[in-house]
Amino acid sequence: MTRIGLISDTHNYLDETVAEHFKTCDEIWHAGDFGTSSIADQLKAFKPLRAVYGNIDGNDIRIIYPEQLVFMCEEVKVMIRHIGGYPPGYNPETKKELLIHQPQLFISGHSHILKVMYDDKINCLHMNPGAAGKQGWHKVRTLIRFTIDGKEMKECEVIELLK
């Protein structure tokens, strides 16, 4: 069983309560737009970090983190990209990558809109944790915490950060 803390769009701001919310997690996954490498450094000092770069991230992030990650977590194939779109309206590059890799879980960020939805057409759960940073048009800052247990993705919790 692997407990995941999912975060995105920190935009150079890491809420002090993130560590408390993710203390029971085994890994943190960041779906891009860190802002600076200091955010990544703080997260990986706390828990193992898997991450991709986002459209606002500079070379300090891009030389460490890729545009896309595809990996196995237990028995679930995971794909993470910052810009992805939503089922069924993925952007063209993401749609191509989803068809190539056929993940059971696709994670994206970018929109600052929290969504968890299943895509029946490609048999894939899509998660976007919304935005945890202060920059952007979103009114509520959010995180997701969930568990992967073998082939099952379960115990999904949405966490709203205080203003």
N, C-alpha and C positions, 0 to 999 in steps of 0.2 A: 504494500500500500504506500503510495506517494502522495503527500499533501503539497499542493501547489498554491503559491501566492502569485496572482496575476495582476500586473500593473502596466500602465502605458501613459504616454504623454505627460511626463513629469515636468517638462519644459524648465529644467534647472531649479525645480523646487521639490524637495522631498519632505512630506509632512512627518513630523516627529512621531506620530502615532502608527506609521506604517510598520515599524519594527514590532510594536505590540500586537497589531493585527496579524502579522506573519510569523509570530514567535513559534507557533506549532507546525509551521510549514517545513517541508524538507528542502524545497527549492523555491526560488523566485524566478518568474519569467517576465521579462519586460518587452513589450511589443513596440518599442521605438519612441523616438523623440525624447531622449534623456535630457537634452539641453547641453550638458557638459559631462565629461568623463568623471567628474567628482561624484555625481549621482550614482553612476555605475559602481564606482569604488566603494561608496557607502553601502550599497546593496550587497555587493559580493563579499564585503567584510563581515556581513551578518549571516548570509546563507549562500549556498551555491547559486550562481546566476546563469541563466540562459537568456540571450537577448539578440535583438536585431536592431539595426540603426533605422532612424526615421528621417523624414525629409528635412528637418531642421538641424539634424546632427552634423557636426563638422568632422574633420579628419581624425580628431582625437578619439572619436567613437567609431568611425568607419574603418579604421585600421585594426580595430579589435573585434568588432561585431559585424556579421554579414548582413546583407539585405534580406536574406531568407534562411531559415533553419528548417530542416526536416530531420526528425529523429524519432526514436522509439522511447516511450515512457511506459515501462512495464510492457503490456501487450497492445498499446495504443500508438498508432503512427500519428505524429503531430507535425503540423506545418505552421510556421509563424512568419508573417510578413507585416510590415507596418501599414502599407496601403493595400487594401484588399477589396473593399466593397462588402456587400451583404448578399446572402442568397435571395433570389437567383441573379442579382445584378452585380456580380463581381466585375472588377476591371479586367480588361482583356488579358494582361500578363498573368494576373492571379488565376483567372479561369484556366488558362493554359497549364500553369503549374499544378493546380488542383487535379486536373485530368491526368497529368503525368505521374504525380506522386500518390494520388488517391489516399489522402490521410483520413483518419476517423475523426480528427479534431483539427480545425483550422482556427488560428488566432490572429487577429489583426488589431490595429489601433487606428490612429489618424483622425477619425471622425469626431472624437470626443463624445460619442454616443454609446452608452452601455447597451449591449445587446447579447443575448444568448438565445440562439435559434438553431433548429435542426433543418438541414437541407436534404429532403427526401430524394432528390434527383441524384445526388452523388453520395448519399449515405454518410454524411459528415456533420458533426456538431460544430457550429461557428460560435466563437466567443470574442467579444470586444469588451474590455474592462472599462471603457470610457476613459476619462482623463483624471489623473491624480494631481496634476499641477494646477497652478492658479492662472495660467495664461490661456486664453481662449474664450469662446462664447458660452461654454457650459455653465450651468448654475450650481450643479452638485458635483463634487469630486468623488470618484468612485474607484473601488478595487474589487477583485473577485478572489475568493478562496474556494478551492475545490479539491477533490480527491480522485486519483486514478488508482483503481484496485483491479489488477489484471486487465481484463477487457472493458471494465466498467468505469464510466465517468460519473461521479455522484457527489452528493453533499455540497452542491454549488451554493455559495453564499455571496450575496452582494453586500459590500461594505460601503456605507456613505461616510465620507470624512467631513468633520465639522467645518463650518465656514471660518 
